[in-house]
Amino acid sequence: MADVVGDNVRALRLLRRLTQDDLAARMRHLGHPSWSRATVSEVERGGRNVVIDEALALALALSASLRDVLSPRGVTGRETAPVDFAEGHRPMPADFADRWITGQLAPMLRWENNEADRLVYDVDERLDRPAPAPATAQAAAESLATALIAAGSMTDEDRRALAAQMHKALDELEETTR
């Protein structure tokens, strides 16, 4: 995620026609006294993680929204590279991560390689294909994906049954788009 934030900070800084020294001065003014040109450079290279209060201050310093700073879709909204939120775990598709960051989805993420995490990502990747799908199959698959995301209070047995239904709907969706 440090590389996503770094790319966004750099793009926003350049759009605002600020130097690294300008941004560092704004960060110091906003209560981050240790920020220097070197700190800005390190953040922009993805070599330094930004804590949440720094992300908020960066958004203010850059006259941007927090989404602009954090979004894996980038400042242009066109980036598609998956995002690594945690080392050793499967990267999250950019669209899914953006919807999560902006509050459009509230996924159940346990980061223990549980079955639901993988299925949510699989659904997202398969539904975001450019090939058009019949509306009914698409709607069924999306409804099942939404149900699985909200499945935090379900038993493991119910979650597995829902996952099986979802995979069946996705298989049908794939068949109709071929």
C-alpha positions in Angstrom: 0.0 0.0 0.0 3.0 2.3 0.5 3.6 2.4 -3.2 -0.1 3.3 -3.9 0.1 6.2 -1.4 3.5 7.2 -2.7 2.3 7.3 -6.3 -0.9 9.3 -5.4 1.1 11.8 -3.2 3.5 12.4 -6.0 0.8 12.8 -8.6 -1.2 15.2 -6.4 1.9 17.2 -5.5 2.8 17.6 -9.2 -0.8 18.6 -10.1 -0.7 21.2 -7.4 2.7 22.4 -8.7 4.3 21.9 -5.3 7.9 21.0 -4.7 8.8 18.3 -2.2 10.1 21.1 0.1 6.7 22.9 -0.2 4.8 19.7 0.8 7.2 19.1 3.7 6.6 22.6 5.0 2.8 22.2 4.8 3.1 18.9 6.7 5.2 20.6 9.4 2.6 23.4 9.6 -0.1 20.6 10.1 1.7 19.2 13.1 4.3 16.8 11.7 7.6 18.5 12.6 9.8 15.7 11.4 8.7 16.0 7.8 11.4 17.1 5.4 12.0 17.0 1.6 13.7 13.6 2.3 10.5 12.3 4.0 8.4 13.4 1.1 10.8 11.7 -1.3 10.8 8.5 0.7 7.0 8.4 0.8 6.7 9.0 -2.9 9.1 6.2 -3.6 7.0 3.8 -1.5 9.8 3.4 0.9 8.0 4.7 4.0 4.6 3.8 5.3 2.2 6.6 6.2 0.2 6.4 9.4 -3.4 7.5 9.3 -2.9 11.0 10.8 -0.2 11.6 8.2 -2.6 10.5 5.5 -5.2 12.9 6.7 -2.6 15.7 6.9 -1.4 14.9 3.4 -4.9 15.1 2.1 -5.2 18.6 3.7 -1.8 19.7 2.5 -2.5 18.6 -1.0 -6.1 20.1 -1.1 -7.3 16.6 -1.8 -9.7 14.0 -0.4 -8.5 11.1 1.7 -9.7 8.9 -1.2 -7.3 10.7 -3.5 -4.4 9.9 -1.2 -5.4 6.2 -0.6 -7.2 5.0 -3.7 -5.5 2.2 -5.5 -7.2 3.5 -8.7 -4.8 6.4 -8.6 -5.4 10.1 -9.1 -6.7 9.4 -12.7 -9.0 6.6 -11.5 -7.5 4.3 -14.2 -4.9 2.2 -12.3 -5.7 -1.5 -12.2 -2.8 -3.1 -10.5 -3.8 -5.3 -7.5 -2.9 -3.9 -4.1 -0.9 -5.7 -1.4 -2.4 -4.8 1.9 -0.5 -7.5 3.9 2.6 -9.4 3.1 2.1 -13.0 2.3 -1.6 -12.6 1.4 -3.2 -12.5 -2.0 -3.3 -9.0 -3.5 -6.7 -7.3 -3.6 -8.0 -6.2 -7.0 -7.8 -2.4 -7.4 -11.6 -2.0 -8.0 -12.5 -4.0 -4.9 -9.9 -2.1 -2.8 -11.2 1.2 -4.0 -14.8 0.3 -3.2 -13.7 -0.9 0.2 -11.7 2.3 0.9 -14.6 4.5 -0.1 -17.1 2.7 2.0 -19.0 1.1 -0.9 -18.3 -2.3 0.4 -17.7 -3.6 3.9 -15.9 -6.9 3.3 -15.2 -9.6 5.9 -11.5 -9.7 5.9 -9.8 -12.0 8.4 -6.4 -12.2 6.7 -6.1 -15.8 7.7 -6.6 -17.2 4.2 -10.2 -18.2 5.1 -12.3 -19.4 2.3 -14.6 -16.3 2.2 -11.6 -13.9 1.5 -10.6 -15.9 -1.6 -14.1 -16.2 -2.9 -14.8 -12.5 -2.6 -11.7 -11.7 -4.7 -12.6 -14.4 -7.2 -16.1 -12.9 -7.6 -14.8 -9.4 -8.0 -12.2 -10.4 -10.6 -14.6 -12.5 -12.6 -17.4 -9.9 -12.5 -15.2 -7.1 -13.7 -14.4 -8.8 -17.0 -15.1 -6.6 -20.0 -17.3 -9.3 -21.7 -20.9 -8.4 -21.3 -23.1 -10.8 -19.3 -26.8 -11.3 -19.4 -28.4 -9.1 -16.7 -30.0 -11.9 -14.8 -26.8 -14.0 -14.4 -24.8 -10.8 -13.6 -27.4 -9.8 -11.0 -27.5 -13.2 -9.4 -23.7 -13.4 -9.1 -23.5 -9.9 -7.6 -26.3 -10.7 -5.1 -24.4 -13.8 -4.0 -21.2 -11.8 -3.8 -22.8 -9.2 -1.6 -24.3 -11.9 0.6 -20.9 -13.5 1.0 -19.3 -10.2 1.9 -22.0 -9.7 4.6 -21.6 -13.3 5.8 -19.6 -12.4 8.9 -22.3 -13.6 11.3 -22.9 -16.9 9.4 -21.8 -20.3 10.5 -19.0 -21.9 8.6 -21.5 -24.5 7.2 -23.8 -21.7 6.0 -20.9 -19.8 4.5 -19.7 -22.9 2.6 -23.3 -23.5 1.2 -23.5 -19.8 0.1 -20.0 -20.2 -1.5 -21.2 -23.2 -3.4 -24.3 -21.3 -4.7 -22.1 -18.4 -5.7 -19.7 -20.6 -7.7 -22.6 -22.3 -9.4 -24.0 -18.9 -10.4 -20.5 -17.8 -11.6 -20.2 -21.0 -13.7 -23.5 -20.2 -15.3 -22.4 -16.7 -15.9 -19.2 -17.9 -17.6 -21.2 -20.3 -19.8 -23.5 -17.5 -21.0 -20.7 -15.2 -21.8 -18.8 -17.7 -24.0 
